[in-house]
Amino acid sequence: MNNSGKKLFLVEMCLRYFHEWIMSVIKGDPLPFIDVEIIRAKQEWRKELEDLDEETLEGLMLKMREFFIPSLPMIFLSELLMGFRMKFECGNVIRIGMKFWHGGAYEFAKFMRYDVPGVFWFTGDIEKLDKHIQDYLLMLYVSSGARYYDWESLDPRATKVLEHLIKTLMYHISHKVVLHLGSFWRFMRGVMYSGGKETSHGDSWIMALLFYCFIVEVAHNNPSVAPLIWKLVVEGYIRVGVYGDDHLCVSVNVLRGLINPFAFAEFLARVPRMRLREAKVFDRFITEVNYDTGEIVKKGPKFLKRYFVESTIPGTAPILPYKSIHETMVNLCLKDDDSDIVRWIFSSIGQAWDTMGTNEIAYRYCKRFHDLVLQRCPFVCAREMLLDYLNNSDNSVNVNKLLRRVNITEKELLCDFPTLEELQKRHVHEPYKAAFGGTSIPFEAELDERDYCCYTDY
């Protein structure tokens, strides 16, 4: 048994099996739905697995970063039943698809009440979120999607088929037969799998659910301030923004003794048995930077590896995303193969886009690096080299990761090294471009801004 291989070669076979299974459900004599998952880990762990006893192997697996890869029929079933919900559940709370260009950072800052007095922000890191998601949370996630179906318009036969499909997905997403590294099998409950359409969305949905369950528990245990808590939640002064396990919470100072990352960590350890690490509290949302050196002077909260700074670029949104020059330098220089010129060119262009034009020192560093690399191959067309690199399927993961991170197209990546002006023009505030799914709300027009630090009676 080999736990590696590409799904591309199995698509037709799995589609035929999935079609046959769906037809058997419709006919009222369903075949067993078979879902076998495998563990994928980084290549460097493979040598460590040779000649290990069972006890050592089990301890090693607790340390390594594992990816639970579902079968193709499982992915098809999930996409069929839950694919649509990701398109309209993403928005203000679930930030999948968030854009930092076109004032997207400003829209998020407004959502997080960056300019409201009397509030604070906190965040943390969930240790191995996917591996610590309990089975009941996965079942809740799937079952919550059932409310989007118009059950009353379905005839009894269609209702029975849809119920069977949802229950099948609910069971198999939370109960797994898994082939582990070391070629042994295990039946597992819980754990969000990787590589599925809903992996990031499910993580985000569960993370948001846990935050608001925490708020409900705080209100229930403190009835004297419960009316204030509900009012603040409804009006958006207690809320969370999530993308997978990356989350940022906002609350008011008068409730800091009840709603804080340490109380949240205690709730997570007690209820879903998760560990919140590196908890941080911020009294100021805006990050202070030294524009002469590109370094951060005083950190504010960070979301999706970006800080938020006040704009010094005329004509752009009031709040812009920012990355420290140290991150750019490390990402630019840390490569496996020093002799691969194309990777150096690709990296310098990618990191220049990643600065988003807001850290000019980091941008100039990337530009200088790019020019020095080209001096080593002056007779070679960089664009043709990049095109060959992009057309190589072995590089698709790195390329797609970069395109998603900085929200650009492959065509834009090929248009030589971006100019600083080109990057900065993308920060002109255009909310309709920054929005996703039509869910962006002009919060300042909808809600009355209040300074809730005046609630001293609570």
DRENGUZA-587563 format. One record per residue (C-alpha): x, y, z; residue in three letters. Coordinates in pm, whole numbers, plus 32768, in hexadecimal, padded with zeros to 4 digits. Layout:
BEGIN
XYZAla/...
//
This chain:
BEGIN
800080008000Met/809281507F9AAsn/8008828F8038Asn/807383777F1FSer/7FF083CB7DC3Gly/7F3884D87D03Lys/7DBE84F27CFELys/7DCB85657B93Leu/7DF983FF7B1DPhe/7CD383837BECLeu/7BC984867B94Val/7B1083BF7A89Glu/7B06827F7B54Met/7A8E83367C8CCys/798683F97BCCLeu/78F982B37B46Arg/78EF82227CA7Tyr/785183607D32Phe/774883617C20His/76F981F37C61Glu/76D882387DD7Trp/75F283657DA1Ile/751282987CBAMet/74FE81817DBDSer/748B827F7EC2Val/738283067DD5Ile/730581A67D8DLys/72E181677F02Gly/73EA80577F1CAsp/7527811A7F76Pro/767B807D7F4DLeu/777680A78067Pro/782E81F2804EPhe/79A181AA806AIle/7A8982BE80DEAsp/7BF282698132Val/7CDE8385818CGlu/7E58838E8188Ile/7F5A8452824AIle/804A8530818CArg/817585C98239Ala/82AA868681CFLys/83AE85BB8114Gln/84BB85E9821CGlu/83F485168312Trp/83F583E28234Arg/855983748289Lys/850B839783FBGlu/83F5829483DBLeu/84DC8177837AGlu/85178068847DAsp/845A81128598Leu/839E805686A3Asp/822C809E86D3Glu/82568172880EGlu/836082538771Thr/8295826F8632Leu/816182DE86EFGlu/822583EA87AAGly/82BE84658666Leu/816C848785C0Met/80F4856D86D5Leu/820D865E867ALys/8200865D8500Met/811587338434Arg/801F86478390Glu/7F27867C8277Phe/7DF2859E8270Phe/7D9E857180FFIle/7C36850380B7Pro/7BCC84207F9ASer/7B4984BB7E59Leu/79E2843E7E8CPro/79E384EF7FDBMet/7A5386337F33Ile/7943860B7E29Phe/783685D67F31Leu/78A987017FFCSer/78B387E27EC9Glu/7758876D7E60Leu/76B587B47FB0Leu/778288CD804AMet/7838897C7F2DGly/77348A8F7F0APhe/773A8AFB8077Arg/78A58B688066Met/784B8C6D7F62Lys/775F8D2F8041Phe/77D08CD981A3Glu/79208D7C8160Cys/790D8EEE81AAGly/79348FBB82E3Asn/797E8EAB83E3Val/7A0F8D988305Ile/7B198E578246Arg/7B6D8D54813BIle/7B998E177FF8Gly/7BFC8F5280B2Met/7CBA904E7FDCLys/7DB491448069Phe/7DBC920B7F24Trp/7CBE931B7ECBHis/7C86937B8036Gly/7C43921980ADGly/7D25924F81DBAla/7C60938B822ETyr/7B1392D28215Glu/7B9491C78302Phe/7C1992D083F1Ala/7AC0937183F8Lys/7A2192208438Phe/7B0D91F4855FMet/7AB5935085E8Arg/7C1693D585C3Tyr/7BB59541860CAsp/7ABC950A8728Val/7B2B95758886Pro/7B07948489A8Gly/7B46934088E9Val/7C69924A88DAPhe/7CD2912787FETrp/7D5E8FCF8845Phe/7DD78EA58783Thr/7E978D6087AAGly/7EFF8C2386FAAsp/7E3C8ADD870EIle/7F3189BD8723Glu/7EEF88CF85FELys/7D86893B85D3Leu/7D30883484CCAsp/7DA5871385A7Lys/7CEB879086DBHis/7B9187C68643Ile/7AA186D886F3Gln/79AB85FF8633Asp/787686B786B3Tyr/78FB8801862ALeu/7923876684D1Leu/77C186DA84E1Met/773F882E854BLeu/77EE88CE8424Tyr/775287E08326Val/75F887DE83C4Ser/75EE895B83CCSer/75FA89588250Gly/74AE889F8243Ala/73F189DF8298Arg/74418A6F8142Tyr/736B896B8090Tyr/71FC89AE804AAsp/717E887280EFTrp/700E88D080D3Glu/701B88D47F57Ser/70B487767F42Leu/6FDB86457F13Asp/7008852C8012Pro/70E8845F7F2EArg/71D785807EEBAla/71D985D5805EThr/723D847280B3Lys/735A84777FB4Val/73DE85C9802DLeu/73CF85598199Glu/749884228143His/75A184EC808CLeu/75C785E781A9Ile/75D784D782B3Lys/76DD841D81E8Thr/77B5855481CCLeu/777D85A4833CMet/77F2844B83A4Tyr/7920842B82C4His/79A3858A8304Ile/79B185398479Ser/7A0483C3846FHis/7B2F835783A1Lys/7BE9821C8341Val/7D4A82A28318Val/7E89820E8288Leu/7FA682A18353His/811382CA8302Leu/81B681848360Gly/80A380BF82A9Ser/7FB1808283C5Phe/7E3C80CA83CETrp/7D73817E84D5Arg/7C0681DC8508Phe/7BF783488573Met/7AE8843485E9Arg/7B0285A885B0Gly/7C23865A84FDVal/7BDD874083D7Met/7C7386AB829DTyr/7D55876881AESer/7D2987A0803BGly/7BAE87B58049Gly/7AE788D77FBFLys/7A6789308117Glu/7BA3890081E5Thr/7BF48A71821CSer/7A858AD18221His/7A3189C2831EGly/7B548A2783FDAsp/7AE18B9283ECSer/79748B3B8431Trp/79D38A67855FIle/7AC38B7285E2Met/79B28C7C85CBAla/78B58B91866ELeu/79A08B548793Leu/79D98CC787C8Phe/78668D1587D8Tyr/78278BE488B5Cys/792B8C79899EPhe/786E8DC4899BIle/77268D1089E5Val/77C68C5F8B0EGlu/78518DA88B95Val/76F88E498B7AAla/76508D1D8C1CHis/77448D1A8D42Asn/772A8E938D75Asn/75B78EEE8D5DPro/75F2904F8DE0Ser/76B290AF8CA5Val/76018FC48BB2Ala/752190D98B1EPro/765691AC8AD7Leu/770990848A36Ile/75E39039894FTrp/75C891A888F0Lys/773A91BC889ELeu/772F907B87D1Val/760490F48706Val/769E924886C9Glu/77EE91B5866BGly/78CF921A878DTyr/790C90B087EEIle/79648FE786BAArg/7A698F118610Val/7B0C8EF784B9Gly/7B918D9E845CVal/7C4C8CEE8346Tyr/7C918B8783AAGly/7D3B8B9784FEAsp/7DAA8CFF84C4Asp/7CB98DD5858CHis/7C9D8F368617Leu/7B9E8F928723Cys/7B2490E4879BVal/7A72913A88E1Ser/7A41926289CAVal/7B2292C38AEBAsn/7A1092B58BF2Val/79ED91408BB0Leu/7B6190F58B9BArg/7B5590358CE1Gly/7A568F438C4BLeu/7AA78F428AD6Ile/7C1B8F1B8A98Asn/7D068E1D89F3Pro/7D548D708B3CPhe/7BE58D2F8B89Ala/7BB78CC28A1FPhe/7CE18BD58A41Ala/7C498B3B8B7BGlu/7AFF8B088AC2Phe/7BAE8A648998Leu/7C76897B8A7AAla/7B4089158B3CArg/7A3688EF8A2DVal/7ACC889188D8Pro/7C1B882F8978Arg/7CEE891C88A9Met/7E2289DC8910Arg/7E3B8B5188D1Leu/7FA88BC188C9Arg/805B8D0D88ADGlu/7F318DDA8920Ala/7F5D8F4D88DFLys/7E91907E8944Val/7E9F91CD8891Phe/7E1D931F8901Asp/7E7093BF87B2Arg/7E0E9333865FPhe/7EFE93FE8589Ile/80689388856EThr/817894928587Glu/8296946F848FVal/83DC951B8438Asn/83B7956582C5Tyr/852A95B682A6Asp/859394558308Thr/845A938A82B6Gly/845293028418Glu/833392F2850EIle/834D93D3863EVal/8212937086FDLys/814192488695Lys/7FCA92438679Gly/7F0091098628Pro/7F61903C84F6Lys/7E6D8F838417Phe/7ED38E9D82FALeu/803E8F068332Lys/7FF0907882FCArg/7FFA919983EDTyr/7F2492CF83BEPhe/7FBE942B839AVal/7F3C95888357Glu/7F6C95E881EDSer/807C96DD8189Thr/803996AB8014Ile/7F5997BB7F7EPro/7E1397467EE2Gly/7E0B95F17F8CThr/7D2E955D809BAla/7D6495E381FEPro/7DE29491827DIle/7ED993B981BBLeu/7F6E925C81EEPro/80DC92448253Tyr/81EB913B8275Lys/833591638329Ser/8472916D8257Ile/84FD9049831FHis/83EB8F6082A2Glu/842E8FC6813BThr/85A68F92815EMet/85808E3A81FBVal/84828DC580F7Asn/85588E4B7FDDLeu/86A28DAF8047Cys/86308C6480DALeu/863D8B807FA7Lys/86A08A147F86Asp/876E8A317E47Asp/88608B547E26Asp/88A88B027CB9Ser/87408B1C7C3BAsp/873A8C747B97Ile/85CD8C597B32Val/855F8C207C99Arg/86218D527D05Trp/85758E257BF9Ile/84218D967C51Phe/845F8DCF7DC3Ser/84CE8F3A7D97Ser/839E8F907CC2Ile/82B48ED77DAEGly/83418F7E7EE5Gln/832890D57E3CAla/81B590977E06Trp/819D90197F6BAsp/821891687FF4Thr/80DE91FB7F51Met/81A0933F7F22Gly/816893AF8088Thr/82C493568107Asn/839D94168010Glu/84E493A480B1Ile/848492368086Ala/8416927D7F20Tyr/8564931F7EC8Arg/861991F87F64Tyr/855891097E7FCys/859D91E67D51Lys/871191F37D98Arg/8716907B7DD0Phe/866090437C83His/875591207BC6Asp/8882906C7C5ALeu/87F58F1A7BF5Val/87BA8F907A8FLeu/892190077A7CGln/898B8E9B7A9EArg/88C78E3B7964Cys/88B78F78788APro/887A8EB87745Phe/874F8DF677C1Val/85EB8E7877AACys/85608E77790AAla/83FA8E67788BArg/843A8D2A77C1Glu/84E98C8E78EAMet/83C28CE379CBLeu/82CC8C5B78CBLeu/83848B0F78C4Asp/83878B0E7A40Tyr/820F8B4F7A53Leu/81C48A42794EAsn/827C893F7A1EAsn/817288847AE6Ser/826E883F7BFCAsp/826B89B47C4EAsn/80F089DF7C4ASer/80CD89D27DC6Val/81C38AEF7E01Asn/81348BBE7CE4Val/7FC88B977D4FAsn/80228BE27EB7Lys/80C28D2C7E4FLeu/7FA28D8C7D67Leu/7EA38D527E7CArg/7F6F8E037F86Arg/7F998F4A7EC9Val/7E5A8F267DF8Asn/7EF18F4D7C9FIle/7ED48E8B7B5AThr/7FDB8DBD7AA9Glu/7FDA8EC37992Lys/80318FD67A89Glu/81498F027B17Leu/81E18EE379BCLeu/81D8905A7974Cys/833E908879EAAsp/8395912A7B37Phe/827492007BBEPro/82B493747BF1Thr/827894147D44Leu/817194FA7CAAGlu/80BA93D07C18Glu/80A5932B7D6DLeu/803A94647E24Gln/7F2694B47D29Lys/7E7B93737D93Arg/7E3C94097EEBHis/7D46950E7E6DVal/7C0B94D37F38His/7B10941D7E5BGlu/7A28935A7F44Pro/7979929F7E2BTyr/7AC992077DC7Lys/7B3391BD7F2BAla/79E691167F81Ala/79A78FA37F4BPhe/785B8EF67F1EGly/779C903D7F36Gly/77A8902E80B1Thr/7872916580FESer/779F925481D1Ile/77E493C78207Pro/77F3939C8381Phe/7820950B83D1Glu/76D695598327Ala/761A943983C5Glu/767D94648532Leu/769795868620Asp/77FC95A9869BGlu/780395A98816Arg/791495B98917Asp/78BD948E89F0Tyr/79C594EB8AEFCys/78B295C58B84Cys/7800948B8C06Tyr/78A194A68D5DThr/7770941E8E11Asp/77BA92BB8D9ETyr/
//
